[in-house]
Amino acid sequence: MDLTMIQVEPIGDYRAQWGEGAIWWKNALLYVDIEKHKVIKFDPVSGEEKFWDVGERVGTVVPRESGGMVIAGDNGFYFLSEDGELTSISDPEPDKADNRFNDGKCSPDGHFFAGTISLVKKTGDAKLYRLSKNGEVTEAFGPVTNSNGLAWSKDGKTMFYIDTPRREIFGFDYAEGSLSNMVKVADTGHIDASPDGMAIDENDNLWVAFCHGACVVCFDSKTGEEIQRVEVPCLETTSCAFGGENLDELYVTTGIHKSEVEEHAGRLFKVTGLGVKGANSFAFGG
């Protein structure tokens, strides 16, 4: 790999307070600005940015096969239509004021997995939930503290998962919406930062954004070894997704640091020249 070919550039006009949840769908990038309560759709060809204000902190967005999107935020799961109409589905943690939904993704068979985060860092007070295609919300895994990145292997038989404070990537056997046989896939403890959002490439290698770490790191999902590191000019590097016409561009969301002033903090970045393609994303089947 020729590292001199790699380019990292800020794109779009929008500056998020805390960008997250990047996912590529139908020639555009969907992502959220958690703290500004926004879902954003960015078209990299035209440069157009479309916004939906959802009225609460929103941790994740995924496309819906039948049209529109599904989100999860302060008050559980919602359908979000293209014209901005919200329809509540379910809130599995109505009694936990210090929790909200964080990252989420859909499985190859169309279920939506999204987990919560304890905003006061109460260990084990959060969970990973499954919104099944029939609309039922159930616990998929727990306890966790900061449910984060998710990805599925090319054959659909393994789900990769991050509970940020553990500083590890886990793998589960996946079948028909169920998780079993958890194993440790990679240890991220050598990086003094928090593993956040995650994407997977055509070789089943995992690309992890590191919050407070100003980088995206690629791990071999079979050996757990770090393969590559891409420096991002923003401390709060939060999520990543492969996109573009050939799925060979890596889009990276960022947030604004509490005290450090950075020129491009909160911007969306595009990384090119990686020499690898991503895997297709999946939509909610319900």
Backbone bond lengths (Angstrom), bond angles and torsions (degrees), N, CA, C in turn:
res aa  C-N    CA-C-N  psi(-1)  N-CA   C-N-CA  omega(-1)  CA-C   N-CA-C  phi
1 M - - - 1.458 - - 1.523 110.22 -
2 D 1.309 115.70 129.52 1.462 120.97 179.42 1.527 109.05 -89.39
3 L 1.344 116.15 102.06 1.458 120.31 -176.32 1.518 112.39 -65.82
4 T 1.342 116.82 -19.98 1.469 119.04 179.78 1.520 111.62 -71.31
5 M 1.339 116.61 -15.25 1.460 120.65 -179.65 1.530 112.03 -83.05
6 I 1.320 116.98 -15.02 1.463 120.31 -176.41 1.520 110.64 -75.20
7 Q 1.324 115.25 128.58 1.457 121.02 177.35 1.524 109.90 -124.71
8 V 1.326 115.48 136.93 1.460 122.22 177.54 1.519 107.30 -120.67
9 E 1.344 116.79 117.15 1.467 119.03 -176.49 1.520 111.28 -136.28
10 P 1.348 117.50 141.21 1.464 120.18 174.29 1.520 109.90 -72.71
11 I 1.321 116.37 140.80 1.471 121.09 -178.79 1.522 109.48 -134.15
12 G 1.334 115.64 163.58 1.457 120.47 -178.16 1.517 111.25 71.96
13 D 1.315 115.18 172.85 1.463 121.03 -179.21 1.522 113.12 -103.39
14 Y 1.326 116.50 -21.80 1.467 119.76 -171.19 1.528 111.53 -75.45
15 R 1.322 115.29 140.64 1.467 121.91 174.79 1.525 107.81 -117.92
16 A 1.308 115.94 110.20 1.466 121.15 -178.28 1.528 110.87 -79.16
17 Q 1.319 114.70 149.62 1.472 118.70 168.95 1.526 108.61 -70.39
18 W 1.336 114.67 -45.13 1.466 119.46 177.12 1.535 108.86 -150.19
19 G 1.334 115.55 87.16 1.454 120.86 178.47 1.518 111.04 -69.47
20 E 1.312 117.63 145.87 1.471 122.55 -178.93 1.527 109.65 -160.72
21 G 1.343 114.83 173.85 1.458 122.10 164.75 1.514 117.16 65.51
22 A 1.331 118.15 33.85 1.463 120.33 -176.79 1.529 111.82 -63.11
23 I 1.343 115.71 135.31 1.464 121.39 174.90 1.523 108.45 -151.02
24 W 1.329 116.40 136.09 1.465 122.48 -179.57 1.509 109.39 -93.22
25 W 1.353 116.37 129.31 1.464 119.77 -179.64 1.520 109.71 -152.03
26 K 1.320 115.92 123.90 1.471 123.29 175.48 1.533 111.82 50.15
27 N 1.309 115.30 57.40 1.464 123.86 172.60 1.529 114.49 66.77
28 A 1.307 116.67 21.29 1.464 119.99 176.86 1.525 109.78 -146.41
29 L 1.319 115.22 160.41 1.456 121.05 177.80 1.526 109.35 -103.65
30 L 1.326 115.48 126.24 1.459 121.39 171.12 1.524 108.51 -99.38
31 Y 1.318 117.12 139.01 1.458 120.76 171.73 1.516 108.88 -157.29
32 V 1.342 116.99 176.77 1.459 120.59 -178.13 1.525 110.34 -125.35
33 D 1.325 114.97 156.44 1.460 122.12 165.90 1.521 104.91 -113.76
34 I 1.327 115.51 99.55 1.460 121.05 -171.16 1.524 111.83 -54.65
35 E 1.319 115.65 -52.84 1.460 120.24 -171.32 1.532 113.63 -75.91
36 K 1.319 117.38 -23.07 1.469 119.73 177.20 1.527 112.69 -98.17
37 H 1.351 115.46 8.88 1.470 121.59 171.61 1.529 112.93 63.40
38 K 1.334 116.96 32.05 1.469 119.27 -173.54 1.527 113.33 -117.88
39 V 1.326 114.30 143.56 1.464 122.76 163.82 1.521 106.17 -103.65
40 I 1.326 116.46 133.46 1.460 121.41 -176.21 1.524 109.66 -122.73
41 K 1.330 115.11 139.31 1.469 121.29 172.73 1.520 107.43 -120.43
42 F 1.331 115.76 122.57 1.460 121.22 -176.94 1.518 110.36 -117.07
43 D 1.327 116.06 125.39 1.461 122.56 175.67 1.528 107.70 -99.73
44 P 1.333 118.39 108.35 1.468 120.02 -175.25 1.524 114.06 -70.13
45 V 1.330 117.82 -19.09 1.462 120.29 179.39 1.527 110.69 -77.79
46 S 1.331 116.13 -50.29 1.467 119.95 -178.72 1.523 112.65 -87.88
47 G 1.335 116.02 -20.61 1.459 120.13 -175.40 1.521 113.21 82.43
48 E 1.334 117.00 0.82 1.469 120.49 -177.67 1.527 111.16 -68.07
49 E 1.327 115.69 137.40 1.455 122.55 175.26 1.526 108.76 -120.35
50 K 1.328 116.29 125.54 1.464 121.41 178.71 1.526 108.13 -113.84
51 F 1.341 116.57 142.00 1.454 120.92 -174.44 1.527 111.20 -126.81
52 W 1.338 115.15 142.69 1.453 122.10 169.83 1.529 107.51 -124.85
53 D 1.324 117.96 123.06 1.459 121.89 175.81 1.524 107.27 -91.87
54 V 1.343 117.08 118.28 1.466 120.78 -173.04 1.527 113.16 -101.77
55 G 1.343 118.05 1.20 1.450 120.45 169.88 1.518 116.66 79.33
56 E 1.319 117.01 4.89 1.466 121.03 175.11 1.523 107.81 -159.27
57 R 1.323 116.08 166.30 1.464 118.86 177.32 1.528 108.72 -60.76
58 V 1.319 115.49 134.18 1.463 120.81 -176.51 1.526 108.31 -123.91
59 G 1.329 116.07 123.13 1.459 120.36 -174.03 1.507 114.86 -90.48
60 T 1.334 116.49 -24.95 1.456 118.58 -173.95 1.526 111.01 -160.67
61 V 1.319 115.30 154.93 1.461 122.30 175.58 1.524 108.84 -139.18
62 V 1.331 116.22 141.12 1.465 121.66 173.64 1.523 108.45 -136.54
63 P 1.328 117.56 152.67 1.466 120.16 175.94 1.523 111.04 -73.37
64 R 1.327 114.61 157.28 1.463 121.50 176.85 1.525 108.74 -116.11
65 E 1.315 116.57 131.24 1.467 120.73 -174.77 1.522 112.79 -54.95
66 S 1.317 116.38 -36.49 1.461 120.23 -176.61 1.529 112.83 -84.69
67 G 1.343 116.48 1.84 1.456 121.22 178.69 1.515 111.48 115.82
68 G 1.321 115.81 150.45 1.452 119.88 -177.37 1.519 111.51 77.74
69 M 1.320 115.04 -157.52 1.459 121.27 -173.38 1.524 110.36 -140.41
70 V 1.332 114.73 170.32 1.464 121.76 169.78 1.520 106.62 -125.12
71 I 1.334 116.91 135.55 1.457 120.90 178.25 1.529 109.63 -125.81
72 A 1.327 115.01 165.01 1.466 120.91 172.38 1.524 107.20 -141.00
73 G 1.339 115.68 135.59 1.457 118.99 -175.13 1.508 113.18 -149.91
74 D 1.336 116.90 -139.16 1.459 122.01 -177.92 1.520 112.60 -59.61
75 N 1.327 116.38 -36.55 1.466 120.76 -171.84 1.528 113.15 -121.45
76 G 1.328 115.46 38.52 1.447 119.82 172.32 1.519 115.23 93.01
77 F 1.325 114.54 -155.50 1.458 122.81 -174.71 1.530 111.48 -91.08
78 Y 1.344 115.96 142.81 1.463 122.23 176.40 1.528 109.85 -140.78
79 F 1.331 115.80 150.11 1.455 120.82 161.13 1.522 107.18 -84.84
80 L 1.335 116.20 140.59 1.463 122.47 175.63 1.522 108.08 -125.23
81 S 1.323 116.30 116.98 1.462 119.99 -179.52 1.518 110.44 -81.28
82 E 1.318 116.30 165.71 1.465 121.19 178.93 1.528 111.90 -60.56
83 D 1.325 116.50 -29.81 1.466 118.98 -179.95 1.530 112.88 -90.91
84 G 1.341 116.67 8.66 1.461 120.86 171.78 1.514 116.11 94.52
85 E 1.313 117.62 5.31 1.470 119.80 179.92 1.528 110.43 -76.90
86 L 1.343 115.90 130.88 1.464 121.90 178.84 1.518 110.30 -102.05
87 T 1.331 116.64 135.62 1.459 122.63 175.29 1.516 108.60 -127.36
88 S 1.336 116.73 115.38 1.455 120.68 -178.27 1.529 111.11 -67.11
89 I 1.327 115.66 139.18 1.464 121.07 178.02 1.528 110.12 -106.84
90 S 1.354 116.12 -58.81 1.457 120.02 -178.26 1.525 109.58 -170.48
91 D 1.335 115.32 146.85 1.461 121.17 173.61 1.525 108.25 -121.69
92 P 1.341 117.45 105.83 1.464 119.46 -176.09 1.535 114.14 -77.56
93 E 1.340 117.68 -9.40 1.465 119.50 -178.98 1.541 111.02 -130.98
94 P 1.317 118.10 56.97 1.473 119.91 -176.54 1.518 113.78 -66.42
95 D 1.322 116.99 -20.26 1.467 121.36 -176.15 1.528 112.88 -94.38
96 K 1.349 118.17 2.07 1.462 120.29 -175.30 1.530 110.26 -111.47
97 A 1.331 115.32 89.07 1.467 121.13 -176.45 1.520 112.55 -67.55
98 D 1.332 116.97 -21.40 1.460 121.00 -178.18 1.530 112.54 -93.42
99 N 1.312 116.96 6.15 1.464 121.59 177.78 1.527 110.30 -114.30
100 R 1.313 115.70 152.08 1.462 122.23 168.21 1.515 107.82 -146.70
101 F 1.330 115.76 166.16 1.456 118.67 175.82 1.521 110.21 -74.34
102 N 1.309 114.56 147.55 1.462 122.62 179.58 1.531 107.75 -121.27
103 D 1.291 118.87 -133.70 1.455 121.93 -171.91 1.532 112.67 -68.90
104 G 1.333 115.34 157.32 1.459 121.22 177.48 1.515 111.21 -164.29
105 K 1.326 116.14 156.57 1.463 122.06 176.62 1.522 108.73 -151.79
106 C 1.330 115.71 162.97 1.462 121.08 177.65 1.522 111.02 -96.47
107 S 1.313 114.56 144.49 1.462 121.65 177.58 1.523 109.81 -78.57
108 P 1.332 117.42 163.52 1.474 120.02 178.73 1.528 113.41 -58.10
109 D 1.347 116.92 -26.18 1.468 119.36 179.76 1.528 112.13 -96.52
110 G 1.348 117.53 14.93 1.446 120.83 165.51 1.514 118.44 91.48
111 H 1.351 118.62 8.38 1.459 120.27 173.70 1.535 108.80 -86.49
112 F 1.330 116.48 151.99 1.465 122.05 -179.92 1.526 108.68 -106.35
113 F 1.326 115.54 117.22 1.458 121.95 177.13 1.521 109.03 -104.47
114 A 1.327 117.05 125.04 1.464 121.68 177.92 1.516 108.10 -146.17
115 G 1.328 115.28 143.92 1.454 119.37 -176.48 1.506 112.94 -122.74
116 T 1.322 115.10 164.96 1.452 120.90 -178.89 1.532 111.17 -100.75
117 I 1.327 114.06 167.28 1.453 122.46 178.53 1.521 108.11 -130.74
118 S 1.322 116.30 138.16 1.456 120.81 171.31 1.519 107.57 -84.91
119 L 1.337 116.57 110.42 1.459 121.06 -177.07 1.521 112.18 -68.62
120 V 1.343 116.66 -18.37 1.470 120.48 176.65 1.533 110.72 -101.28
121 K 1.336 115.25 12.57 1.467 123.09 175.60 1.526 112.65 57.80
122 K 1.324 115.34 39.98 1.456 121.00 175.58 1.527 108.74 -79.41
123 T 1.305 116.46 110.29 1.462 121.87 -172.54 1.531 111.71 -58.06
124 G 1.331 114.97 128.11 1.454 120.69 175.13 1.517 115.52 76.08
125 D 1.335 118.23 14.77 1.463 120.18 -176.34 1.529 112.71 -95.01
126 A 1.329 117.31 1.67 1.464 121.67 -178.61 1.533 109.99 -118.27
127 K 1.351 115.46 171.63 1.461 120.32 -177.91 1.523 110.70 -147.62
128 L 1.318 115.23 162.29 1.457 122.15 169.17 1.522 107.31 -99.08
129 Y 1.343 115.99 128.65 1.462 121.37 -178.11 1.527 111.19 -113.79
130 R 1.328 114.48 157.87 1.459 121.58 174.53 1.522 109.10 -119.18
131 L 1.331 115.81 121.74 1.461 121.41 168.15 1.523 105.92 -94.12
132 S 1.318 116.88 105.10 1.464 120.41 -176.20 1.519 110.66 -76.32
133 K 1.291 115.44 165.87 1.468 120.59 -177.53 1.525 112.52 -62.17
134 N 1.334 117.11 -21.61 1.469 119.81 178.37 1.524 112.24 -89.65
135 G 1.348 116.67 4.95 1.453 120.67 175.25 1.512 115.64 91.53
136 E 1.318 117.21 3.53 1.466 120.78 -179.43 1.531 110.58 -86.06
137 V 1.333 117.00 134.93 1.466 121.80 177.06 1.519 109.06 -105.91
138 T 1.335 115.59 123.91 1.466 121.06 179.42 1.517 109.65 -137.56
139 E 1.324 116.05 159.84 1.460 120.68 176.91 1.526 109.42 -72.31
140 A 1.340 116.19 129.04 1.466 120.88 178.02 1.525 111.82 -98.51
141 F 1.352 115.77 -34.27 1.465 120.30 -179.61 1.522 109.32 -163.24
142 G 1.318 115.08 146.07 1.456 120.29 175.96 1.520 109.98 174.78
143 P 1.326 116.96 171.80 1.462 126.02 1.35 1.533 111.96 -80.80
144 V 1.341 116.10 153.52 1.461 122.76 172.83 1.530 107.53 -134.74
145 T 1.325 116.33 174.78 1.463 120.84 -178.82 1.523 111.84 -115.80
146 N 1.334 116.55 -40.87 1.469 122.11 179.40 1.523 107.86 -141.66
147 S 1.326 115.69 86.38 1.465 120.81 -178.36 1.521 109.17 -65.71
148 N 1.334 116.42 129.25 1.457 118.92 -173.79 1.519 112.41 -137.03
149 G 1.343 118.11 -132.05 1.456 122.79 -167.01 1.516 115.19 -55.16
150 L 1.351 114.67 144.31 1.465 122.78 177.50 1.520 109.70 -136.07
151 A 1.322 116.19 146.23 1.470 121.14 175.31 1.521 108.51 -159.98
152 W 1.343 115.54 155.00 1.461 121.21 177.60 1.522 110.47 -118.10
153 S 1.317 115.07 144.28 1.463 121.18 178.02 1.517 110.44 -66.61
154 K 1.323 115.58 164.52 1.468 121.18 -177.09 1.528 112.06 -58.59
155 D 1.336 116.57 -36.73 1.466 119.24 -179.47 1.532 112.67 -84.41
156 G 1.329 117.12 -2.27 1.456 121.20 177.03 1.517 114.83 75.45
157 K 1.323 117.39 5.39 1.467 120.45 -174.28 1.526 113.72 -95.45
158 T 1.341 116.60 -7.15 1.455 120.09 179.17 1.519 110.17 -129.81
159 M 1.327 116.57 133.12 1.456 120.76 171.28 1.517 108.35 -108.49
160 F 1.326 115.91 129.87 1.463 122.16 176.80 1.522 108.77 -99.60
161 Y 1.340 116.04 145.38 1.461 119.30 -169.15 1.527 111.66 -152.36
162 I 1.347 114.76 145.12 1.459 121.53 178.66 1.525 110.15 -123.37
163 D 1.332 116.27 125.62 1.467 123.03 164.24 1.528 104.10 -108.23
164 T 1.321 116.33 101.92 1.463 122.94 -162.85 1.528 116.34 -46.05
165 P 1.345 120.65 -50.38 1.473 118.95 -175.00 1.522 114.36 -62.17
166 R 1.327 117.40 -20.20 1.476 119.56 179.80 1.535 111.97 -74.78
167 R 1.327 115.95 -18.89 1.469 121.74 -179.89 1.539 111.68 54.34
168 E 1.298 114.52 43.68 1.462 121.84 177.87 1.528 108.76 -143.19
169 I 1.333 115.22 156.89 1.459 121.48 169.64 1.521 106.88 -107.27
170 F 1.323 116.19 129.18 1.456 120.70 179.92 1.527 110.54 -107.51
171 G 1.303 115.33 157.67 1.450 121.50 173.33 1.519 109.57 -124.62
172 F 1.330 116.13 142.91 1.460 122.54 175.61 1.518 109.32 -125.12
173 D 1.314 116.53 147.08 1.458 119.27 164.77 1.520 106.82 -68.14
174 Y 1.340 116.01 133.56 1.460 120.11 -177.63 1.513 110.53 -121.09
175 A 1.321 116.03 131.68 1.471 120.94 174.93 1.517 109.33 -156.80
176 E 1.322 116.63 123.73 1.459 123.87 172.69 1.528 112.85 50.20
177 G 1.331 115.78 45.57 1.452 120.66 175.50 1.518 115.52 85.23
178 S 1.330 117.17 -1.30 1.467 120.36 -176.42 1.523 111.64 -111.46
179 L 1.342 115.22 145.64 1.461 122.80 179.27 1.522 109.55 -111.53
180 S 1.335 116.13 141.08 1.465 120.10 177.77 1.523 109.71 -153.52
181 N 1.312 115.98 165.89 1.471 123.37 173.01 1.530 113.12 53.87
182 M 1.325 116.52 61.45 1.463 120.72 179.38 1.521 111.58 -66.50
183 V 1.333 116.02 133.36 1.460 122.19 175.71 1.528 109.18 -133.35
184 K 1.326 116.44 155.48 1.459 120.14 175.34 1.517 108.78 -83.78
185 V 1.336 116.26 125.89 1.461 122.10 -178.54 1.523 111.46 -95.44
186 A 1.332 116.54 -42.22 1.465 120.91 -178.30 1.520 109.87 -152.60
187 D 1.327 115.05 146.33 1.457 122.28 175.18 1.525 107.72 -103.96
188 T 1.324 117.03 126.67 1.469 120.01 -179.30 1.527 111.75 -104.77
189 G 1.310 116.84 12.10 1.457 121.04 -174.27 1.515 115.00 -62.68
190 H 1.350 116.99 -18.81 1.474 119.59 179.50 1.525 111.54 -76.24
191 I 1.339 116.63 -8.00 1.464 121.46 177.82 1.525 107.88 -105.52
192 D 1.314 116.97 120.99 1.461 121.27 -175.68 1.534 109.91 -81.32
193 A 1.330 114.66 66.91 1.456 121.56 -177.35 1.525 107.79 -165.92
194 S 1.337 115.68 173.84 1.467 120.85 -174.06 1.522 112.05 -101.96
195 P 1.340 118.59 120.28 1.461 120.71 176.61 1.523 110.10 -64.56
196 D 1.333 116.10 128.71 1.456 121.30 -170.18 1.526 109.49 -121.52
197 G 1.320 118.29 -120.68 1.462 121.16 -179.13 1.522 112.28 -68.39
198 M 1.352 116.35 158.54 1.460 120.26 -173.46 1.523 110.85 -143.12
199 A 1.333 115.26 143.77 1.462 122.59 173.57 1.526 108.28 -127.52
200 I 1.320 115.82 164.78 1.464 120.34 179.41 1.521 108.98 -129.23
201 D 1.349 116.35 144.24 1.461 119.43 -178.54 1.522 111.79 -104.01
202 E 1.324 115.29 -177.00 1.468 121.83 -175.20 1.526 112.73 -64.38
203 N 1.347 117.10 -17.40 1.460 121.56 -179.87 1.526 112.49 -100.51
204 D 1.318 116.29 11.54 1.476 123.01 -176.73 1.523 112.87 65.18
205 N 1.333 116.90 22.49 1.459 119.31 172.59 1.520 109.21 -88.71
206 L 1.334 116.08 149.47 1.454 122.64 -170.21 1.519 111.24 -105.89
207 W 1.322 115.82 130.26 1.463 122.96 179.87 1.520 107.98 -109.50
208 V 1.329 116.11 117.15 1.456 121.72 -172.28 1.526 110.80 -117.88
209 A 1.331 115.62 127.38 1.465 121.18 174.52 1.529 108.43 -81.19
210 F 1.333 116.36 137.03 1.462 120.31 -178.57 1.521 111.31 -112.09
211 C 1.334 113.80 107.47 1.456 121.08 177.02 1.525 108.84 -66.98
212 H 1.313 116.94 137.30 1.476 125.79 -172.28 1.532 111.56 68.33
213 G 1.336 118.14 6.02 1.459 120.72 -173.56 1.517 115.59 -114.89
214 A 1.337 117.51 -9.97 1.466 121.95 177.25 1.526 112.89 54.55
215 C 1.329 116.90 40.32 1.465 118.69 -179.36 1.515 111.62 -161.71
216 V 1.346 113.98 161.30 1.458 123.14 167.52 1.523 106.12 -119.30
217 V 1.322 116.27 130.35 1.467 121.06 -175.15 1.522 109.78 -119.53
218 C 1.339 115.10 135.43 1.465 121.04 178.27 1.525 109.71 -99.44
219 F 1.340 115.10 128.73 1.462 121.87 178.54 1.526 110.15 -115.94
220 D 1.328 115.82 141.17 1.459 121.74 172.41 1.524 107.47 -73.07
221 S 1.324 117.95 120.02 1.462 120.29 -175.34 1.530 112.82 -73.48
222 K 1.323 116.55 -10.77 1.473 119.77 178.92 1.517 112.04 -94.23
223 T 1.351 116.78 -39.01 1.467 120.21 -177.30 1.525 112.98 -104.25
224 G 1.317 117.29 -18.24 1.454 120.95 -177.35 1.512 114.24 81.53
225 E 1.324 117.12 0.37 1.466 120.74 -176.04 1.529 111.41 -77.86
226 E 1.332 115.66 148.43 1.459 120.62 172.41 1.521 108.35 -74.65
227 I 1.335 115.47 127.33 1.460 120.88 -178.60 1.515 111.37 -99.29
228 Q 1.324 115.82 -39.39 1.458 119.87 -171.79 1.522 109.68 -156.64
229 R 1.342 115.78 151.48 1.458 120.57 176.86 1.525 108.57 -132.99
230 V 1.327 115.73 130.66 1.461 121.73 177.61 1.522 107.74 -112.37
231 E 1.329 116.13 118.54 1.458 120.54 179.25 1.533 109.16 -78.56
232 V 1.327 115.94 135.97 1.462 122.99 178.68 1.530 107.43 -119.38
233 P 1.349 118.95 132.80 1.468 120.67 -175.67 1.522 113.02 -77.58
234 C 1.340 115.29 51.68 1.455 120.95 -179.99 1.525 107.71 -160.26
235 L 1.324 117.34 120.86 1.463 120.92 -176.99 1.526 112.32 -56.32
236 E 1.331 115.28 -44.32 1.464 119.07 -175.43 1.525 110.38 -89.44
237 T 1.322 115.54 77.33 1.466 123.03 177.02 1.526 106.93 -89.59
238 T 1.334 117.81 118.66 1.463 119.68 -161.42 1.530 117.22 -114.30
239 S 1.330 117.95 -35.77 1.466 119.58 179.68 1.516 109.66 -157.56
240 C 1.329 116.40 165.99 1.467 120.32 -179.28 1.521 109.47 -150.49
241 A 1.331 114.79 154.05 1.467 120.84 179.04 1.520 108.64 -154.05
242 F 1.318 116.57 137.07 1.458 120.33 173.72 1.526 109.37 -77.55
243 G 1.343 115.01 139.12 1.450 119.51 179.44 1.515 110.74 -155.93
244 G 1.325 115.43 -159.71 1.455 120.23 -175.17 1.516 110.27 88.26
245 E 1.320 115.80 168.28 1.466 121.58 -175.63 1.523 112.33 -56.11
246 N 1.338 116.80 -35.53 1.469 120.89 -178.09 1.524 113.01 -110.05
247 L 1.326 117.04 12.52 1.468 123.21 -178.25 1.533 111.91 56.94
248 D 1.338 116.90 29.88 1.456 120.09 -177.81 1.531 112.38 -111.61
249 E 1.346 116.19 14.47 1.455 121.29 174.91 1.530 107.99 -113.14
250 L 1.321 116.98 137.77 1.458 120.73 179.28 1.528 108.42 -105.21
251 Y 1.334 115.68 119.70 1.461 121.12 178.17 1.526 108.78 -97.42
252 V 1.326 115.83 135.24 1.465 121.19 -172.82 1.527 109.46 -128.86
253 T 1.334 116.46 127.77 1.459 120.94 175.32 1.525 110.22 -93.93
254 T 1.337 115.40 155.12 1.466 120.18 179.62 1.523 110.14 -140.33
255 G 1.333 114.88 170.70 1.455 121.38 177.07 1.515 110.67 -131.22
256 I 1.320 115.28 172.61 1.463 121.44 -178.80 1.523 109.72 -95.91
257 H 1.318 116.35 123.25 1.460 122.93 -179.03 1.528 110.25 -65.71
258 K 1.322 115.88 149.88 1.465 120.95 -177.05 1.524 112.76 -62.79
259 S 1.343 117.03 -34.07 1.472 119.04 -175.13 1.528 114.20 -129.43
260 E 1.327 117.42 -33.40 1.465 119.72 -179.57 1.532 110.57 -72.66
261 V 1.316 116.07 134.40 1.457 120.93 176.72 1.528 108.63 -98.33
262 E 1.332 116.61 118.88 1.459 122.00 -176.95 1.527 109.43 -126.06
263 E 1.306 116.08 139.87 1.460 121.11 -174.52 1.521 112.98 -56.86
264 H 1.323 116.62 -42.21 1.460 119.81 -172.84 1.532 113.55 -112.40
265 A 1.318 117.41 17.49 1.470 120.12 179.82 1.518 111.09 -57.01
266 G 1.319 115.96 133.79 1.459 121.57 179.60 1.513 114.69 87.58
267 R 1.320 117.01 -6.44 1.458 120.35 -179.37 1.529 111.25 -80.23
268 L 1.307 114.68 161.18 1.451 122.47 170.41 1.523 107.64 -89.12
269 F 1.329 117.25 137.52 1.461 121.92 -179.89 1.526 110.29 -118.01
270 K 1.329 114.98 150.41 1.459 121.44 173.02 1.522 108.95 -119.60
271 V 1.345 115.43 129.37 1.461 121.60 178.68 1.528 108.16 -110.66
272 T 1.334 116.70 124.55 1.461 121.28 178.26 1.528 109.74 -123.00
273 G 1.334 115.75 163.95 1.461 121.05 177.65 1.512 114.53 84.68
274 L 1.337 117.53 16.98 1.471 120.32 -178.42 1.528 112.43 -76.64
275 G 1.331 116.32 -21.04 1.465 119.44 178.75 1.512 114.33 74.94
276 V 1.320 116.66 20.62 1.460 120.40 179.54 1.529 108.13 -144.49
277 K 1.333 115.64 153.27 1.460 121.19 177.53 1.524 109.97 -108.95
278 G 1.319 114.71 153.96 1.454 120.15 177.58 1.520 112.00 -88.05
279 A 1.311 114.92 177.33 1.464 121.94 175.58 1.528 109.18 -96.63
280 N 1.309 116.60 157.91 1.462 120.74 178.87 1.532 111.18 -67.07
281 S 1.322 116.15 148.74 1.455 122.05 174.21 1.532 108.87 -87.80
282 F 1.334 114.86 167.05 1.466 120.11 -178.06 1.527 109.97 -125.10
283 A 1.318 115.53 152.59 1.460 122.45 -178.93 1.523 110.12 -106.56
284 F 1.330 114.95 161.05 1.448 120.86 175.55 1.524 109.96 -72.42
285 G 1.317 115.96 130.22 1.457 120.61 -172.77 1.507 115.31 -91.13
286 G 1.336 117.02 0.97 1.462 120.23 -177.65 1.504 113.47 -97.92
